[in-house]
Amino acid sequence: MRFKRKKESYRSKTARWMVTYTDLTMLILVFFVLLFAMSRVDILKFRAIAESFANRSIFDFYPSIIPGEGTGEGLSPEEEGVKDLEDFVEYIRRYLEASGMDDVIIANRTERGVVIVLQEQVLFETGEAEIKEEAYDFLNKVGTALKELPNMVKVEGHTDSRPISTYRYPSNWELSSARSSSVIRYLIENHGLDSTRFIAVGYGDTRPVVPNTSPENWQKNRRVEIVIMDPAFTDEELLDS
């Protein structure tokens, strides 16, 4: 009888081990299913979802020992010492590289100032001028950094050459103007910036960066450019540039 009890106890322990092994296998399977599902998500929408989780208050209770690590926020413009256009463009470039958005947003220092070029899909749906939620995080970065500078800001809307004719936007002129105005309105309303610093311009399809000869080129021409102006520019150059 004693031998029989020991044998039953051994079988019981073996069964418990199999349950644990089965649970672990199931968790691994679910993990790979999630990885596969996420790989098919639109990259901009996925970034927006990831950033919304990063901003949840629960992370405030478990901060990283490295500033900005784990949240994607990084240091503020004030902490990074953004005091002029050179600091500004480096601040934006670091953010774009860290967030993986440097393939759809470009920041350059030119004679005009700092020129930030945002492709249409970053900000708007095709044929619309309402800013997408996925763009909020980047525009907030720009707005926060602009508080550290007094420079004038010119926002330019550009389209491709294909005509548009809707009740709201009878032509590309109206669409490009509405898009530049939407960006300015967002920056002013969400960051308390002085509205007299901004100039909104809609160029329609008159300033393409590449010929309007293919869908790929159309996409490149549909863009918004945020220009943080160099003070060396005169008023006439500011308006004509």
Contacts in CASP RR format, 6 or more apart in sequence:
PFRMAT RR
TARGET T0000
AUTHOR 0000-0000-0000
METHOD contacts of the structure
MODEL  1
MRFKRKKESYRSKTARWMVTYTDLTMLILVFFVLLFAMSRVDILKFRAIA
ESFANRSIFDFYPSIIPGEGTGEGLSPEEEGVKDLEDFVEYIRRYLEASG
MDDVIIANRTERGVVIVLQEQVLFETGEAEIKEEAYDFLNKVGTALKELP
NMVKVEGHTDSRPISTYRYPSNWELSSARSSSVIRYLIENHGLDSTRFIA
VGYGDTRPVVPNTSPENWQKNRRVEIVIMDPAFTDEELLDS
38 46 0 8 1.000
44 104 0 8 1.000
44 121 0 8 1.000
44 122 0 8 1.000
44 132 0 8 1.000
44 134 0 8 1.000
45 134 0 8 1.000
47 99 0 8 1.000
47 100 0 8 1.000
47 101 0 8 1.000
47 134 0 8 1.000
47 137 0 8 1.000
48 133 0 8 1.000
48 134 0 8 1.000
48 136 0 8 1.000
48 137 0 8 1.000
51 72 0 8 1.000
51 137 0 8 1.000
54 70 0 8 1.000
54 71 0 8 1.000
54 72 0 8 1.000
54 73 0 8 1.000
55 71 0 8 1.000
59 70 0 8 1.000
59 71 0 8 1.000
64 70 0 8 1.000
64 71 0 8 1.000
67 74 0 8 1.000
67 75 0 8 1.000
67 79 0 8 1.000
68 74 0 8 1.000
68 75 0 8 1.000
72 98 0 8 1.000
72 99 0 8 1.000
74 95 0 8 1.000
74 98 0 8 1.000
76 144 0 8 1.000
77 88 0 8 1.000
77 91 0 8 1.000
77 144 0 8 1.000
77 145 0 8 1.000
77 147 0 8 1.000
77 148 0 8 1.000
78 148 0 8 1.000
80 87 0 8 1.000
80 91 0 8 1.000
81 87 0 8 1.000
81 148 0 8 1.000
82 88 0 8 1.000
82 91 0 8 1.000
82 145 0 8 1.000
82 148 0 8 1.000
82 149 0 8 1.000
83 148 0 8 1.000
83 149 0 8 1.000
84 149 0 8 1.000
85 109 0 8 1.000
85 113 0 8 1.000
85 114 0 8 1.000
85 149 0 8 1.000
85 151 0 8 1.000
85 228 0 8 1.000
85 230 0 8 1.000
86 109 0 8 1.000
88 114 0 8 1.000
88 145 0 8 1.000
88 148 0 8 1.000
88 149 0 8 1.000
88 228 0 8 1.000
89 107 0 8 1.000
89 108 0 8 1.000
89 109 0 8 1.000
89 114 0 8 1.000
91 145 0 8 1.000
92 107 0 8 1.000
92 114 0 8 1.000
92 116 0 8 1.000
92 141 0 8 1.000
92 142 0 8 1.000
92 145 0 8 1.000
93 102 0 8 1.000
93 107 0 8 1.000
95 138 0 8 1.000
95 141 0 8 1.000
96 102 0 8 1.000
96 105 0 8 1.000
96 107 0 8 1.000
99 137 0 8 1.000
99 138 0 8 1.000
101 122 0 8 1.000
101 138 0 8 1.000
104 118 0 8 1.000
104 119 0 8 1.000
104 121 0 8 1.000
104 122 0 8 1.000
105 116 0 8 1.000
105 117 0 8 1.000
105 118 0 8 1.000
105 119 0 8 1.000
105 122 0 8 1.000
105 138 0 8 1.000
106 116 0 8 1.000
106 117 0 8 1.000
107 114 0 8 1.000
107 115 0 8 1.000
107 116 0 8 1.000
107 117 0 8 1.000
108 114 0 8 1.000
108 115 0 8 1.000
108 117 0 8 1.000
109 115 0 8 1.000
111 230 0 8 1.000
112 227 0 8 1.000
112 229 0 8 1.000
112 230 0 8 1.000
112 233 0 8 1.000
112 241 0 8 1.000
113 151 0 8 1.000
113 227 0 8 1.000
113 228 0 8 1.000
113 229 0 8 1.000
113 230 0 8 1.000
113 233 0 8 1.000
114 227 0 8 1.000
114 228 0 8 1.000
115 225 0 8 1.000
115 226 0 8 1.000
115 227 0 8 1.000
116 142 0 8 1.000
116 225 0 8 1.000
116 226 0 8 1.000
116 227 0 8 1.000
116 228 0 8 1.000
117 223 0 8 1.000
117 224 0 8 1.000
117 225 0 8 1.000
118 135 0 8 1.000
118 138 0 8 1.000
118 223 0 8 1.000
118 224 0 8 1.000
118 225 0 8 1.000
118 226 0 8 1.000
119 219 0 8 1.000
119 220 0 8 1.000
119 222 0 8 1.000
119 223 0 8 1.000
120 126 0 8 1.000
120 219 0 8 1.000
120 222 0 8 1.000
120 223 0 8 1.000
120 224 0 8 1.000
121 219 0 8 1.000
122 132 0 8 1.000
122 134 0 8 1.000
122 135 0 8 1.000
122 138 0 8 1.000
123 131 0 8 1.000
123 132 0 8 1.000
123 135 0 8 1.000
123 179 0 8 1.000
123 183 0 8 1.000
123 224 0 8 1.000
124 130 0 8 1.000
124 131 0 8 1.000
124 132 0 8 1.000
124 179 0 8 1.000
125 132 0 8 1.000
126 222 0 8 1.000
127 164 0 8 1.000
127 166 0 8 1.000
127 169 0 8 1.000
127 175 0 8 1.000
129 169 0 8 1.000
129 175 0 8 1.000
129 178 0 8 1.000
129 179 0 8 1.000
129 181 0 8 1.000
129 182 0 8 1.000
130 182 0 8 1.000
131 139 0 8 1.000
131 182 0 8 1.000
131 183 0 8 1.000
131 186 0 8 1.000
136 186 0 8 1.000
139 183 0 8 1.000
139 186 0 8 1.000
139 187 0 8 1.000
139 190 0 8 1.000
140 190 0 8 1.000
140 191 0 8 1.000
142 187 0 8 1.000
142 226 0 8 1.000
143 187 0 8 1.000
143 190 0 8 1.000
143 191 0 8 1.000
143 193 0 8 1.000
144 191 0 8 1.000
146 153 0 8 1.000
146 187 0 8 1.000
146 191 0 8 1.000
146 193 0 8 1.000
146 228 0 8 1.000
147 191 0 8 1.000
147 193 0 8 1.000
149 228 0 8 1.000
150 197 0 8 1.000
151 197 0 8 1.000
151 228 0 8 1.000
151 229 0 8 1.000
151 230 0 8 1.000
151 231 0 8 1.000
152 197 0 8 1.000
152 198 0 8 1.000
152 199 0 8 1.000
152 228 0 8 1.000
152 229 0 8 1.000
152 238 0 8 1.000
153 184 0 8 1.000
153 187 0 8 1.000
153 197 0 8 1.000
153 198 0 8 1.000
153 199 0 8 1.000
153 226 0 8 1.000
153 227 0 8 1.000
153 228 0 8 1.000
153 229 0 8 1.000
154 198 0 8 1.000
154 199 0 8 1.000
154 201 0 8 1.000
154 226 0 8 1.000
154 227 0 8 1.000
154 229 0 8 1.000
154 238 0 8 1.000
154 241 0 8 1.000
155 180 0 8 1.000
155 181 0 8 1.000
155 183 0 8 1.000
155 184 0 8 1.000
155 198 0 8 1.000
155 199 0 8 1.000
155 200 0 8 1.000
155 201 0 8 1.000
155 224 0 8 1.000
155 225 0 8 1.000
155 226 0 8 1.000
155 227 0 8 1.000
156 176 0 8 1.000
156 180 0 8 1.000
156 201 0 8 1.000
156 202 0 8 1.000
156 203 0 8 1.000
156 207 0 8 1.000
156 224 0 8 1.000
156 225 0 8 1.000
156 227 0 8 1.000
157 176 0 8 1.000
157 177 0 8 1.000
157 179 0 8 1.000
157 180 0 8 1.000
157 201 0 8 1.000
157 202 0 8 1.000
157 203 0 8 1.000
157 204 0 8 1.000
157 223 0 8 1.000
157 224 0 8 1.000
157 225 0 8 1.000
158 176 0 8 1.000
158 202 0 8 1.000
158 203 0 8 1.000
158 204 0 8 1.000
158 205 0 8 1.000
158 207 0 8 1.000
158 208 0 8 1.000
158 221 0 8 1.000
158 222 0 8 1.000
158 223 0 8 1.000
158 224 0 8 1.000
158 225 0 8 1.000
159 172 0 8 1.000
159 175 0 8 1.000
159 176 0 8 1.000
159 204 0 8 1.000
159 205 0 8 1.000
159 221 0 8 1.000
159 222 0 8 1.000
160 205 0 8 1.000
160 208 0 8 1.000
160 212 0 8 1.000
160 217 0 8 1.000
160 218 0 8 1.000
160 219 0 8 1.000
160 221 0 8 1.000
160 222 0 8 1.000
161 205 0 8 1.000
161 208 0 8 1.000
161 212 0 8 1.000
161 218 0 8 1.000
161 221 0 8 1.000
162 212 0 8 1.000
162 218 0 8 1.000
163 171 0 8 1.000
163 172 0 8 1.000
164 170 0 8 1.000
164 171 0 8 1.000
164 172 0 8 1.000
164 175 0 8 1.000
165 171 0 8 1.000
168 174 0 8 1.000
168 178 0 8 1.000
169 175 0 8 1.000
169 178 0 8 1.000
172 204 0 8 1.000
172 205 0 8 1.000
173 202 0 8 1.000
173 204 0 8 1.000
175 204 0 8 1.000
176 202 0 8 1.000
176 203 0 8 1.000
176 204 0 8 1.000
177 200 0 8 1.000
177 201 0 8 1.000
177 202 0 8 1.000
179 202 0 8 1.000
179 224 0 8 1.000
180 200 0 8 1.000
180 201 0 8 1.000
180 202 0 8 1.000
180 224 0 8 1.000
181 200 0 8 1.000
183 224 0 8 1.000
183 226 0 8 1.000
184 195 0 8 1.000
184 198 0 8 1.000
184 200 0 8 1.000
187 193 0 8 1.000
187 198 0 8 1.000
188 195 0 8 1.000
188 198 0 8 1.000
199 238 0 8 1.000
199 239 0 8 1.000
205 212 0 8 1.000
205 221 0 8 1.000
208 217 0 8 1.000
208 221 0 8 1.000
209 220 0 8 1.000
209 221 0 8 1.000
209 223 0 8 1.000
210 217 0 8 1.000
210 220 0 8 1.000
210 221 0 8 1.000
211 217 0 8 1.000
212 218 0 8 1.000
212 221 0 8 1.000
227 241 0 8 1.000
229 238 0 8 1.000
233 241 0 8 1.000
END
